[in-house]
Amino acid sequence: MQTMKHAAAEFLAGKRVAVTGVSRRPKDHGSNVVYQRLRQRGYQVFAVNPNADQIEGDPCYHDLASVPGGVDWVVIGTKPQTAEATMRECADLGIKRVWMHRGPGAGSVSPAAAEYGRQHGITVIEGGCPCMFNPTADPGHKAMRFVFTLTGNVPRRVLQPRTPRPPAPGHSPPAPQDVGPHGRQSR
């Protein structure tokens, strides 16, 4: 496990970011706030919405696979019910960092999506907002970070992804029928 602050710094070091759930009606929409802030801070940001061709005057992509040149990380800003499909797309595309946005409510956090991501080698932040951490933070988001850390909506630690270890060269794992009840080789 790593601290949330350390994980956020690793994410924010990547400058190509896709934000899902960016709305055509941006007024106070969380994804749009994240999209705008990252863009203002010099990130190359790509809006993703399957129902839009343009957001805030910028091109919008219908899915992550359509983003030219790929991205370093993704902010999921959709309903939790769609987060798992997004996480599967990230795994298919080899994207290794996904942040599920969360403010005062449930946000975009899906435990099933987070578990799927970790099982496929993705570092997943389950809550909070990139705007709560430097270099994208502002005083309001920093105050929210303090409060939401106390309530649990911003995690204190980020679980590491699970990476299956490949067998050593020239070795293959024993066939399942060769393994006894305690994980030892049967004779």
C-alpha positions as CSV (number, residue, x, y, z in Angstrom):
1,M,0.0,0.0,0.0
2,Q,1.1,3.5,-0.6
3,T,-0.2,6.8,0.8
4,M,-2.9,8.6,-1.0
5,K,-0.6,11.7,-1.4
6,H,2.1,9.5,-3.0
7,A,-0.4,7.8,-5.3
8,A,-1.9,11.2,-6.4
9,A,1.6,12.5,-7.1
10,E,2.3,9.5,-9.4
11,F,-1.0,10.0,-11.2
12,L,-0.5,13.8,-11.6
13,A,3.0,13.3,-13.0
14,G,1.4,11.9,-16.2
15,K,0.4,14.7,-18.5
16,R,-2.1,12.9,-20.9
17,V,-5.4,12.3,-19.1
18,A,-8.8,11.1,-20.2
19,V,-11.8,12.2,-18.2
20,T,-14.9,10.2,-18.6
21,G,-18.4,11.5,-18.0
22,V,-17.7,15.0,-19.1
23,S,-21.1,16.6,-19.8
24,R,-22.4,18.7,-22.6
25,R,-24.1,20.7,-19.9
26,P,-21.1,21.6,-17.7
27,K,-22.7,23.7,-15.0
28,D,-21.2,22.3,-11.7
29,H,-20.7,18.8,-13.2
30,G,-17.8,17.2,-11.4
31,S,-16.2,15.7,-14.5
32,N,-16.3,19.1,-16.2
33,V,-14.6,20.8,-13.2
34,V,-11.8,18.2,-13.3
35,Y,-11.5,18.5,-17.1
36,Q,-11.3,22.3,-16.9
37,R,-8.8,22.3,-14.0
38,L,-6.4,19.8,-15.6
39,R,-6.5,21.7,-18.8
40,Q,-5.8,25.0,-17.0
41,R,-2.8,23.4,-15.3
42,G,-1.2,22.4,-18.6
43,Y,-2.3,18.8,-18.9
44,Q,-3.3,17.3,-22.3
45,V,-6.9,16.3,-21.4
46,F,-9.3,14.3,-23.5
47,A,-13.1,14.4,-22.8
48,V,-14.8,11.0,-23.1
49,N,-18.6,10.8,-23.6
50,P,-20.3,8.3,-25.9
51,N,-23.1,10.8,-26.6
52,A,-21.0,13.8,-27.6
53,D,-18.7,14.9,-30.4
54,Q,-17.7,18.1,-28.8
55,I,-17.4,19.4,-25.1
56,E,-16.7,23.0,-24.2
57,G,-15.4,23.6,-27.8
58,D,-13.0,20.7,-27.7
59,P,-13.2,17.3,-29.5
60,C,-14.9,14.6,-27.4
61,Y,-14.2,10.9,-27.8
62,H,-16.8,8.2,-27.6
63,D,-14.5,5.8,-25.8
64,L,-11.0,5.5,-24.6
65,A,-9.8,3.5,-27.6
66,S,-10.6,6.5,-29.8
67,V,-8.2,8.9,-28.0
68,P,-5.3,9.5,-30.4
69,G,-2.0,8.4,-28.9
70,G,-3.5,6.9,-25.7
71,V,-3.3,8.4,-22.2
72,D,-1.2,8.0,-19.1
73,W,-4.2,7.8,-16.8
74,V,-8.0,8.1,-16.6
75,V,-10.4,9.8,-14.3
76,I,-13.8,8.0,-14.1
77,G,-16.5,10.6,-13.6
78,T,-19.5,8.5,-14.5
79,K,-22.1,6.6,-12.4
80,P,-20.6,3.7,-10.5
81,Q,-22.7,1.3,-12.7
82,T,-20.6,2.2,-15.8
83,A,-17.2,2.2,-14.0
84,E,-16.6,-1.5,-14.5
85,A,-17.0,-1.3,-18.3
86,T,-14.6,1.7,-18.3
87,M,-12.1,-0.3,-16.1
88,R,-12.3,-3.2,-18.5
89,E,-11.6,-0.9,-21.4
90,C,-8.6,0.5,-19.5
91,A,-7.3,-3.1,-18.9
92,D,-7.7,-3.9,-22.6
93,L,-5.8,-0.8,-23.6
94,G,-3.0,-1.2,-21.1
95,I,-3.8,1.9,-19.1
96,K,-2.2,1.3,-15.6
97,R,-3.7,4.2,-13.6
98,V,-7.4,4.9,-13.0
99,W,-8.9,7.4,-10.5
100,M,-12.6,7.0,-9.6
101,H,-13.8,10.4,-8.7
102,R,-15.7,10.9,-5.4
103,G,-16.9,14.0,-3.5
104,P,-19.6,14.1,-0.9
105,G,-21.7,11.2,-2.3
106,A,-21.0,7.8,-3.8
107,G,-19.4,9.5,-6.8
108,S,-18.0,7.1,-9.4
109,V,-16.6,4.5,-7.0
110,S,-17.4,0.9,-7.8
111,P,-15.8,-1.8,-5.6
112,A,-16.2,-4.4,-8.4
113,A,-14.5,-2.1,-10.9
114,A,-11.7,-1.4,-8.5
115,E,-11.1,-5.1,-7.8
116,Y,-11.2,-5.9,-11.5
117,G,-8.6,-3.1,-12.1
118,R,-6.2,-4.3,-9.4
119,Q,-6.5,-7.9,-10.7
120,H,-5.4,-6.6,-14.1
121,G,-2.4,-4.6,-12.9
122,I,-4.1,-1.2,-12.6
123,T,-3.4,1.2,-9.7
124,V,-6.9,2.4,-8.7
125,I,-7.7,5.4,-6.5
126,E,-11.1,4.8,-5.1
127,G,-12.3,8.3,-4.2
128,G,-11.3,11.9,-3.9
129,C,-10.5,14.2,-6.8
130,P,-7.3,15.1,-8.7
131,C,-8.2,18.8,-7.9
132,M,-7.6,18.0,-4.2
133,F,-3.8,17.5,-4.7
134,N,-1.0,19.7,-5.9
135,P,-0.3,20.9,-8.6
136,T,-4.0,21.0,-9.5
137,A,-5.4,21.9,-6.0
138,D,-7.2,25.0,-4.9
139,P,-8.1,26.1,-1.3
140,G,-11.7,24.8,-1.6
141,H,-10.6,21.4,-2.9
142,K,-7.9,21.2,-0.2
143,A,-10.6,21.8,2.5
144,M,-12.8,19.2,0.9
145,R,-9.9,16.8,0.9
146,F,-9.5,17.3,4.7
147,V,-13.2,16.7,5.4
148,F,-13.6,13.8,3.0
149,T,-10.5,12.0,4.3
150,L,-12.2,12.1,7.7
151,T,-15.5,10.7,6.2
152,G,-13.7,8.0,4.1
153,N,-14.6,9.5,0.7
154,V,-10.9,10.1,0.2
155,P,-8.8,7.1,0.9
156,R,-5.8,7.4,3.2
157,R,-4.0,4.6,1.4
158,V,-4.1,3.1,-2.1
159,L,-3.9,-0.6,-2.6
160,Q,-1.3,-1.9,-5.1
161,P,-2.4,-3.8,-8.2
162,R,-2.0,-7.5,-8.2
163,T,0.5,-8.7,-10.8
164,P,0.6,-12.4,-11.6
165,R,4.1,-13.7,-11.6
166,P,5.0,-15.6,-14.7
167,P,6.6,-19.0,-14.3
168,A,10.4,-19.1,-14.4
169,P,11.9,-19.7,-17.8
170,G,11.7,-23.4,-18.7
171,H,9.3,-24.1,-15.8
172,S,5.6,-24.4,-15.8
173,P,3.4,-24.7,-12.8
174,P,2.2,-28.2,-11.8
175,A,-1.1,-29.3,-13.3
176,P,-4.0,-28.8,-10.9
177,Q,-4.4,-32.5,-10.3
178,D,-0.8,-32.7,-9.1
179,V,-1.3,-30.3,-6.3
180,G,-2.4,-31.7,-2.9
181,P,-4.9,-30.1,-0.5
182,H,-2.2,-28.0,1.2
183,G,-0.7,-26.7,-2.0
184,R,2.1,-29.3,-2.0
185,Q,3.1,-31.5,-4.9
186,S,1.3,-34.9,-4.7
187,R,3.5,-38.0,-5.0
